[in-house]
């Protein structure tokens, strides 16, 4: 029940930042609820700005973590796998990054959160137009 309330609070708090022009997803990992808002919906090949909000299990914003985004496309016939990393910068209690998808298709995205020597990862798939 507590996790459901945290997700609902996150959705309410981030509703002001999200519109039909933005892509948003909320995921849970360990003690964290992670919200990712992309500036384009759907995300596109090229530059996409991401805002990542992280709340702890009490619903407080996490602002003392190191956050890195790794994104990749698996190898396909005649093409090697593509792997990229983006570091983030903390601005207004959100971690911001620019993800540069080199082509459209299915991408794997992992948000790595390191805090107090412990790393937790949120994984998701994104379809890039």
C-alpha positions, 0 to 999 in steps of 0.5 A: 500500500505504501508503494502505491501511495508513493507512486500516486504522489509522484504522479500528482507531483510530476503532473505539472511537468508532463504534457502530451508532448513529453514522455513519462514513466515511473519505476520502482527499484529497491527503496526508490521510486524513479520518475523519468520525463523525456522532452519528446513523446515518443523519444526520437533519434537525436537529442532527448532531454531527460529529467529524472526524479528520485524519491526514497521510501518515505517520499523525500527527494533524493539529491545526494546520489550519483546518477548515470544513464546507460542506454543500448541497442542490441546487435542486429544482422550486419550491425554491432551493438550500440552502447552509450552513457550519459552523466547527469547534473542535479537541477531543482531536485531533478537529475538532468541529462541529454540522451543521444539516440543514434537511430530509431528502434527498441533501446534498453535504458538503465538508470544507475543510482549510487548513494552511500556506496550502494548502487541500484538500477532501474531498467526499462525499454524505450521505443525511439522514433 
